[in-house]
Amino acid sequence: MTRNPSIRLRVTAAATAAVAFVLIAAGVLTVTSFASHERSSLDRDLERRASGPAGDLFGGGGHPPGGISADHGFGGRIERQADEDLLAQSGSFVRVLQGGTVLAERGDVPSGNFPLPEGTGFETVSAGGGKWRTLTVDARPPPDEQGQTAGRLQFAASLAAQESRISDLRDRVALVSGIGVVLAALIAWFFAAPALRPLHALRNSVARVSTTRDLANRLPEGDAPEEVGAVARSVNAMLGRLERSSSETERALSATRRFAADVGHELRTPLTSIRANFDALRRNPDMPETQRRRLLDETAAEQVRLVSLLDSLQALARGDAAEALPRERLDLGDTVDAAVTAARARHPDATIELHAPDGQLAVDGWPDGLRLLADNLIENAVRHGGSRVAVTISESRPGTLVLTVEDDGPGIPPADRERIFDPFVRGDSTSAHGSGLGLALVAQQAAIHGGTVDVGESTLGGAAFRVVIPVTAAPREAWHAPAP
């Protein structure tokens, strides 16, 4: 398995690459500028030598009509001027051309056929195993022979000296650049260690957190460089989220274990009672009819309790899948009115009053969930309270509705008000039968709809449950029973 390069090596490589790029660019620019200067100097020298002879080569004693010819003194004229203007140094020559024919040439002419110029101006050609710089100009005829073809003069100089100097400079620049790159790599490697020291400290801090598994530990942020501080802040934020998630998971697991134990206990009780009644009926076929009917009534009541418990458990499970619940715009007043009407039918002896403002009380929510919330609050008030229940819907502030259910019963002691919303928890002072899931369902549905529920003292003398529900759609969050 190949290992990825370290940050120190990456920093060194990046710094070395940057220095190498700068040195190479500077070297190329230096050599290019020097080469251009050398060739420009040679071009100016060729122009200097051509400026005189091109104008006065035929100035004295003309030549016959028809142009230049080698037998009318042209070669001698070149010889006379060779040492003065035409040949300034060795490694250069001059020749006269007419119609693609070389009429005369003097100087260090390279062996072999030197290329003929294609036109006037500067050219760089290869001949005799080297490079040459040439300048071709038109030779002007004497003033008394205007209109005749005077031919061309080609001045040439070897580029060997210039190429040698350019090559020497290129080698020196390459050597200096190579040494500079090596020094840059060594210096970058040396200085990368102290620069990366805060990162090593951060790594050691993370290692301590990983070793101890203590998510409460935090990494130092204040004295670190900006980049390392940003990483530390991100890691601390992640540790905070992990700590909260771990705590929530632990609470959820604890609540789940307790919930499972309570479910087993609550299911075992009615099932045991039903089995005991059936065993008594089976063992006593001659049991009196009144006693038989009493056992059958108890069995039916336990079966009703069992079905109610299973329905409540199913409702809790559906509430945990909050994301999948259907939401719609509904009238909370109609939902609560239907719950009050159903409660009045179940408990004809109880007085259940509803107070709600006129008009529509629209909220975004799960219809079955809000109906379940209202049913359980009213049923709890009738079962554990007295003979009178008051249900009120009001608006505490814009965008928020409040459902209050009060009774005239004994109320709930302050010590029990926090835990009565846990599953399977009943007040110590209550004597009514129930699954212990009604108020847990109320708390779950309030949380699903982005609201809250609390309990206090009623103006009627008993308990007052107050549910605050936002009008607009609330975040759909799963609800879990609190940890013990």
C-alpha positions as CSV (number, residue, x, y, z in Angstrom):
1,M,0.0,0.0,0.0
2,T,1.5,3.3,-1.1
3,R,1.7,6.1,1.4
4,N,0.6,9.6,0.6
5,P,3.3,12.2,0.8
6,S,3.5,14.3,4.0
7,I,2.4,17.9,4.2
8,R,6.0,18.9,4.9
9,L,7.1,17.2,1.6
10,R,4.2,18.8,-0.2
11,V,5.1,22.3,1.1
12,T,8.7,21.7,0.1
13,A,7.8,20.5,-3.3
14,A,5.4,23.5,-3.8
15,A,8.0,26.0,-2.7
16,T,10.7,24.4,-4.8
17,A,8.4,24.3,-7.8
18,A,7.6,28.0,-7.4
19,V,11.3,29.0,-7.1
20,A,12.2,26.8,-10.1
21,F,9.5,28.4,-12.1
22,V,10.8,31.9,-11.2
23,L,14.4,31.0,-11.9
24,I,13.6,29.3,-15.2
25,A,11.5,32.2,-16.3
26,A,14.2,34.7,-15.3
27,G,16.9,32.6,-17.0
28,V,14.9,32.3,-20.2
29,L,14.2,36.0,-20.2
30,T,17.9,36.8,-19.5
31,V,19.2,34.5,-22.3
32,T,16.6,35.7,-24.7
33,S,17.4,39.3,-24.0
34,F,21.1,38.7,-24.3
35,A,20.7,36.8,-27.6
36,S,18.5,39.6,-29.0
37,H,21.1,42.2,-27.9
38,E,23.9,40.2,-29.6
39,R,22.1,39.9,-32.9
40,S,21.0,43.5,-32.8
41,S,24.6,44.6,-32.4
42,L,25.6,42.5,-35.4
43,D,22.7,43.8,-37.4
44,R,23.8,47.4,-36.7
45,D,27.4,46.6,-37.7
46,L,26.1,45.1,-41.0
47,E,24.0,48.2,-41.6
48,R,27.0,50.5,-40.9
49,R,29.2,48.7,-43.4
50,A,26.4,48.7,-46.0
51,S,25.4,52.3,-45.7
52,G,28.5,53.6,-47.4
53,P,29.4,51.1,-50.1
54,A,25.8,50.7,-51.2
55,G,25.7,54.4,-52.1
56,D,29.2,55.2,-53.5
57,L,30.5,51.9,-54.8
58,F,30.0,53.2,-58.4
59,G,30.4,56.9,-57.6
60,G,33.7,57.3,-59.5
61,G,34.3,56.3,-63.1
62,G,31.1,54.5,-64.2
63,H,30.7,51.4,-66.2
64,P,29.2,50.5,-69.6
65,P,25.4,50.5,-70.1
66,G,23.8,47.3,-69.4
67,G,24.8,47.0,-65.7
68,I,27.7,45.7,-63.6
69,S,30.3,43.4,-65.1
70,A,33.3,41.8,-63.5
71,D,35.7,43.1,-66.1
72,H,35.1,46.8,-65.6
73,G,36.9,47.2,-62.3
74,F,34.1,46.2,-59.8
75,G,36.3,43.6,-58.1
76,G,39.1,46.0,-57.8
77,R,36.7,48.6,-56.3
78,I,35.7,46.0,-53.6
79,E,39.4,45.2,-52.9
80,R,40.1,48.9,-52.3
81,Q,37.3,49.2,-49.9
82,A,37.6,45.8,-48.2
83,D,40.0,46.9,-45.5
84,E,38.1,50.2,-44.9
85,D,34.3,49.6,-44.8
86,L,33.2,46.3,-46.2
87,L,35.2,43.8,-44.1
88,A,35.2,45.0,-40.5
89,Q,36.4,41.8,-39.0
90,S,37.3,38.2,-39.7
91,G,34.4,35.8,-40.2
92,S,32.7,38.2,-42.6
93,F,32.5,38.7,-46.3
94,V,30.8,40.7,-49.0
95,R,29.7,39.8,-52.5
96,V,28.0,41.4,-55.5
97,L,25.0,39.7,-57.1
98,Q,23.2,40.4,-60.3
99,G,20.3,38.3,-61.7
100,G,21.1,35.3,-59.4
101,T,24.8,35.4,-60.4
102,V,27.7,36.1,-58.0
103,L,29.9,38.7,-59.8
104,A,32.5,39.1,-57.1
105,E,33.0,38.2,-53.4
106,R,35.7,39.1,-50.9
107,G,36.4,38.0,-47.3
108,D,36.0,34.7,-45.3
109,V,33.6,33.0,-47.7
110,P,32.5,29.6,-46.2
111,S,33.2,26.5,-48.3
112,G,30.3,25.2,-50.3
113,N,27.5,27.0,-51.9
114,F,26.4,30.0,-49.8
115,P,22.6,30.4,-50.3
116,L,21.5,33.3,-52.5
117,P,19.2,35.8,-50.9
118,E,15.5,35.8,-51.7
119,G,15.3,39.5,-51.4
120,T,16.7,42.5,-49.6
121,G,17.0,42.8,-45.9
122,F,18.3,40.6,-43.0
123,E,18.4,36.8,-43.1
124,T,19.9,34.0,-40.9
125,V,21.2,31.2,-43.0
126,S,23.2,28.0,-42.4
127,A,26.3,27.3,-44.4
128,G,29.8,25.8,-43.9
129,G,28.7,24.1,-40.7
130,G,27.6,27.3,-39.0
131,K,25.1,30.1,-38.9
132,W,25.5,33.4,-40.7
133,R,23.7,36.7,-40.5
134,T,23.3,38.4,-43.9
135,L,22.1,41.8,-45.1
136,T,21.2,42.3,-48.7
137,V,20.8,45.8,-50.2
138,D,20.3,47.2,-53.7
139,A,23.5,48.9,-55.1
140,R,22.6,52.3,-56.5
141,P,24.1,53.2,-59.9
142,P,26.1,56.4,-60.4
143,P,24.1,59.6,-60.9
144,D,24.9,59.8,-64.7
145,E,23.6,56.2,-65.2
146,Q,20.2,56.3,-63.6
147,G,17.8,53.7,-64.8
148,Q,20.4,51.0,-65.2
149,T,20.4,47.8,-63.0
150,A,23.1,48.0,-60.5
151,G,22.6,44.7,-58.8
152,R,22.8,43.8,-55.1
153,L,25.3,43.7,-52.4
154,Q,25.2,40.9,-49.8
155,F,27.0,41.5,-46.5
156,A,27.5,38.4,-44.3
157,A,29.0,37.8,-40.8
158,S,29.4,34.6,-38.9
159,L,27.2,34.0,-35.8
160,A,29.7,31.7,-34.2
161,A,31.0,34.2,-31.7
162,Q,27.5,35.3,-30.7
163,E,26.3,31.7,-30.5
164,S,29.3,30.9,-28.3
165,R,28.6,33.8,-25.9
166,I,24.9,32.9,-25.8
167,S,25.7,29.3,-25.1
168,D,28.1,30.2,-22.3
169,L,25.5,32.5,-20.7
170,R,22.9,29.8,-21.1
171,D,25.1,27.2,-19.3
172,R,25.9,29.7,-16.5
173,V,22.2,30.5,-16.0
174,A,21.3,26.8,-16.0
175,L,24.0,26.1,-13.4
176,V,22.9,29.0,-11.2
177,S,19.2,28.0,-11.6
178,G,20.0,24.4,-10.6
179,I,21.9,25.5,-7.6
180,G,19.1,27.9,-6.6
181,V,16.5,25.1,-6.9
182,V,18.5,22.8,-4.7
183,L,19.0,25.5,-2.1
184,A,15.3,26.4,-2.3
185,A,14.4,22.8,-1.6
186,L,16.7,22.5,1.4
187,I,15.6,25.8,2.9
188,A,11.9,25.0,2.3
189,W,12.4,21.6,4.0
190,F,14.2,23.2,6.9
191,F,11.6,26.0,7.5
192,A,8.6,23.7,6.9
193,A,9.1,21.9,10.2
194,P,8.5,25.0,12.5
195,A,5.7,26.2,10.2
196,L,3.9,22.9,10.6
197,R,4.4,22.6,14.3
198,P,0.9,24.0,15.2
199,L,-0.5,21.3,12.9
200,H,1.4,18.6,14.7
201,A,0.1,20.0,18.0
202,L,-3.5,19.8,16.6
203,R,-2.9,16.2,15.5
204,N,-1.7,15.3,19.0
205,S,-4.8,16.9,20.5
206,V,-7.1,15.0,18.2
207,A,-5.2,11.8,19.1
208,R,-5.8,12.4,22.8
209,V,-9.5,12.8,22.2
210,S,-9.5,9.6,20.1
211,T,-7.5,7.7,22.8
212,T,-9.6,8.8,25.8
213,R,-12.9,8.8,23.8
214,D,-13.9,11.9,25.9
215,L,-16.0,14.0,23.5
216,A,-16.0,16.8,26.1
217,N,-12.4,17.6,25.3
218,R,-11.8,20.6,23.0
219,L,-8.8,21.6,20.9
220,P,-6.9,24.8,21.5
221,E,-7.9,27.6,19.1
222,G,-6.5,30.9,20.4
223,D,-2.7,30.7,19.7
224,A,-2.8,28.7,16.5
225,P,-2.4,30.3,13.0
226,E,-5.5,31.2,11.2
227,E,-5.7,28.0,9.1
228,V,-5.0,25.7,11.9
229,G,-7.4,27.7,14.1
230,A,-10.1,27.2,11.5
231,V,-9.5,23.5,11.5
232,A,-9.6,23.4,15.3
233,R,-12.8,25.3,15.4
234,S,-14.3,22.9,12.8
235,V,-13.1,19.9,14.8
236,N,-14.5,21.4,18.0
237,A,-17.8,22.0,16.4
238,M,-17.8,18.4,15.2
239,L,-16.9,17.2,18.7
240,G,-19.8,19.2,20.0
241,R,-22.2,17.6,17.6
242,L,-20.9,14.2,18.3
243,E,-21.2,14.8,22.0
244,R,-24.8,15.9,21.7
245,S,-25.5,13.1,19.3
246,S,-23.9,10.6,21.7
247,S,-25.9,11.9,24.6
248,E,-29.1,11.8,22.6
249,T,-28.4,8.3,21.4
250,E,-27.6,7.2,25.0
251,R,-30.8,8.8,26.2
252,A,-32.8,7.2,23.4
253,L,-31.3,3.8,24.1
254,S,-32.0,4.1,27.8
255,A,-35.5,5.2,27.0
256,T,-36.0,2.4,24.5
257,R,-34.8,-0.2,27.1
258,R,-37.1,1.2,29.7
259,F,-39.9,1.4,27.1
260,A,-39.4,-2.2,26.1
261,A,-39.5,-3.3,29.7
262,D,-42.6,-1.3,30.4
263,V,-44.3,-2.6,27.3
264,G,-43.6,-6.2,28.5
265,H,-44.9,-5.4,31.9
266,E,-48.0,-3.7,30.7
267,L,-48.8,-6.5,28.2
268,R,-48.1,-9.2,30.6
269,T,-50.6,-7.9,33.2
270,P,-53.8,-8.1,31.0
271,L,-52.6,-11.3,29.3
272,T,-52.0,-13.0,32.7
273,S,-55.4,-11.9,33.9
274,I,-57.1,-13.2,30.8
275,R,-55.3,-16.6,31.1
276,A,-56.2,-16.9,34.7
277,N,-59.9,-16.3,34.0
278,F,-59.9,-18.8,31.2
279,D,-58.2,-21.4,33.4
280,A,-60.8,-20.8,36.1
281,L,-63.6,-21.4,33.6
282,R,-61.9,-24.5,32.2
283,R,-61.3,-26.1,35.5
284,N,-64.8,-25.3,36.9
285,P,-67.4,-26.3,34.2
286,D,-70.1,-26.2,36.9
287,M,-69.3,-22.7,38.0
288,P,-72.5,-20.6,38.9
289,E,-73.7,-18.4,36.1
290,T,-73.2,-15.2,38.1
291,Q,-69.6,-16.0,38.8
292,R,-69.0,-17.2,35.2
293,R,-70.5,-13.9,33.9
294,R,-68.2,-11.9,36.2
295,L,-65.1,-13.7,34.9
296,L,-66.2,-13.2,31.3
297,D,-66.8,-9.5,32.0
298,E,-63.3,-9.2,33.5
299,T,-61.8,-11.0,30.5
300,A,-63.6,-8.7,28.1
301,A,-62.4,-5.6,30.0
302,E,-58.8,-6.9,30.0
303,Q,-59.1,-7.5,26.2
304,V,-60.4,-3.9,25.7
305,R,-57.5,-2.7,27.8
306,L,-55.0,-4.8,25.8
307,V,-56.4,-3.5,22.5
308,S,-56.3,0.1,23.8
309,L,-52.6,-0.4,24.8
310,L,-51.7,-1.8,21.4
311,D,-53.5,1.1,19.7
312,S,-51.5,3.5,21.8
313,L,-48.3,1.8,21.0
314,Q,-49.1,1.9,17.3
315,A,-49.8,5.6,17.6
316,L,-46.5,6.2,19.3
317,A,-44.7,4.3,16.6
318,R,-46.4,6.3,13.9
319,G,-45.5,9.5,15.6
320,D,-41.8,8.5,15.6
321,A,-42.0,8.4,11.8
322,A,-42.7,12.2,11.7
323,E,-41.3,12.7,8.2
324,A,-43.8,10.3,6.7
325,L,-46.9,11.8,8.3
326,P,-49.3,13.6,5.9
327,R,-49.7,17.3,6.6
328,E,-52.5,19.6,5.5
329,R,-54.2,22.8,6.3
330,L,-57.0,22.2,8.8
331,D,-59.3,24.0,11.3
332,L,-58.2,23.3,14.9
333,G,-61.6,24.4,16.1
334,D,-63.4,21.7,14.1
335,T,-60.9,19.0,15.3
336,V,-61.3,19.9,18.9
337,D,-65.1,20.2,18.6
338,A,-65.3,16.7,17.2
339,A,-63.1,15.4,20.1
340,V,-65.4,17.1,22.6
341,T,-68.6,15.7,20.9
342,A,-67.1,12.1,21.0
343,A,-66.1,12.6,24.7
344,R,-69.6,13.7,25.6
345,A,-71.0,10.5,24.0
346,R,-68.6,8.3,26.0
347,H,-69.1,10.2,29.3
348,P,-72.7,11.4,29.4
349,D,-72.5,12.2,33.1
350,A,-69.5,14.6,32.7
351,T,-69.9,18.3,31.8
352,I,-67.5,19.1,29.0
353,E,-67.5,22.7,27.8
354,L,-65.8,24.2,24.7
355,H,-64.8,27.8,24.4
356,A,-63.4,28.9,21.1
357,P,-63.3,32.2,19.1
358,D,-65.5,32.6,16.1
359,G,-64.0,32.0,12.7
360,Q,-61.5,29.5,11.3
361,L,-58.5,28.5,13.4
362,A,-56.3,27.2,10.6
363,V,-53.1,25.3,11.4
364,D,-50.7,23.1,9.3
365,G,-50.6,19.6,10.8
366,W,-51.4,15.9,10.8
367,P,-55.2,15.6,11.2
368,D,-55.1,12.3,13.0
369,G,-52.3,13.4,15.3
370,L,-54.1,16.6,16.4
371,R,-57.3,14.6,17.0
372,L,-55.3,12.1,19.0
373,L,-53.9,15.0,21.1
374,A,-57.3,16.4,21.8
375,D,-58.9,13.0,22.6
376,N,-56.2,12.1,25.1
377,L,-56.3,15.4,26.9
378,I,-60.0,15.4,27.3
379,E,-60.1,11.7,28.2
380,N,-57.4,12.2,30.8
381,A,-59.3,15.1,32.3
382,V,-62.6,13.2,32.5
383,R,-60.9,10.0,33.8
384,H,-58.6,11.5,36.4
385,G,-60.4,14.7,37.1
386,G,-63.8,15.5,38.4
387,S,-67.2,15.9,36.7
388,R,-66.5,19.2,34.9
389,V,-64.0,19.8,32.0
390,A,-63.4,23.1,30.3
391,V,-61.7,23.1,26.8
392,T,-60.5,26.5,25.5
393,I,-58.8,27.5,22.3
394,S,-57.1,30.9,22.2
395,E,-54.4,32.9,20.5
396,S,-51.6,33.8,22.8
397,R,-49.7,35.8,20.2
398,P,-49.9,36.2,16.4
399,G,-49.1,32.9,14.7
400,T,-49.7,30.7,17.7
401,L,-52.8,28.9,19.0
402,V,-53.2,27.6,22.6
403,L,-55.3,24.6,23.5
404,T,-56.1,24.4,27.3
405,V,-58.0,21.5,29.0
406,E,-58.9,22.1,32.7
407,D,-60.7,19.9,35.1
408,D,-62.1,20.1,38.7
409,G,-60.3,17.0,40.0
410,P,-57.6,16.7,42.6
411,G,-54.9,18.1,40.3
412,I,-51.3,16.9,39.8
413,P,-48.7,17.5,42.5
414,P,-45.7,19.6,41.4
415,A,-43.4,16.7,42.0
416,D,-45.2,14.6,39.3
417,R,-45.7,17.3,36.6
418,E,-42.4,16.7,34.8
419,R,-42.6,12.9,34.6
420,I,-46.3,12.3,33.8
421,F,-45.5,12.8,30.1
422,D,-43.2,9.8,30.1
423,P,-44.7,6.5,28.7
424,F,-46.4,4.2,31.3
425,V,-46.1,6.8,34.0
426,R,-49.2,7.4,36.2
427,G,-49.5,9.9,39.0
428,D,-49.1,8.6,42.5
429,S,-52.4,10.0,43.6
430,T,-54.5,8.6,40.7
431,S,-56.8,5.6,41.1
432,A,-58.2,5.4,37.5
433,H,-57.2,2.7,35.2
434,G,-55.2,3.5,32.0
435,S,-52.3,2.5,29.9
436,G,-50.1,5.4,31.0
437,L,-49.5,6.4,27.3
438,G,-52.2,9.1,26.9
439,L,-50.1,12.0,28.0
440,A,-47.0,10.6,26.3
441,L,-49.0,10.7,23.1
442,V,-49.9,14.3,23.8
443,A,-46.3,15.3,24.4
444,Q,-45.2,13.5,21.2
445,Q,-47.9,15.2,19.0
446,A,-47.1,18.6,20.5
447,A,-43.4,18.1,19.6
448,I,-44.2,16.8,16.1
449,H,-46.2,20.0,15.4
450,G,-43.5,22.2,16.7
451,G,-45.3,23.0,19.9
452,T,-45.0,22.4,23.7
453,V,-47.2,21.1,26.5
454,D,-47.1,21.8,30.2
455,V,-49.4,21.3,33.2
456,G,-50.4,23.6,36.0
457,E,-53.2,24.4,38.3
458,S,-56.7,25.0,36.9
459,T,-59.1,27.8,37.8
460,L,-61.6,25.0,38.4
461,G,-59.5,23.5,41.2
462,G,-57.8,20.6,39.3
463,A,-55.2,20.3,36.6
464,A,-54.8,22.5,33.6
465,F,-52.9,21.2,30.5
466,R,-51.7,23.9,28.1
467,V,-50.6,23.0,24.5
468,V,-49.0,25.7,22.4
469,I,-49.2,25.0,18.6
470,P,-47.6,27.2,15.9
471,V,-50.0,28.1,13.0
472,T,-47.5,27.5,10.3
473,A,-45.9,24.2,9.4
474,A,-43.3,23.2,12.1
475,P,-40.2,21.1,11.5
476,R,-41.1,17.4,11.5
477,E,-39.0,15.9,14.2
478,A,-39.1,12.5,15.6
479,W,-40.1,12.3,19.3
480,H,-38.5,10.0,21.8
481,A,-39.4,9.3,25.3
482,P,-37.1,11.2,27.7
483,A,-34.4,9.3,29.6
484,P,-35.2,8.2,33.1
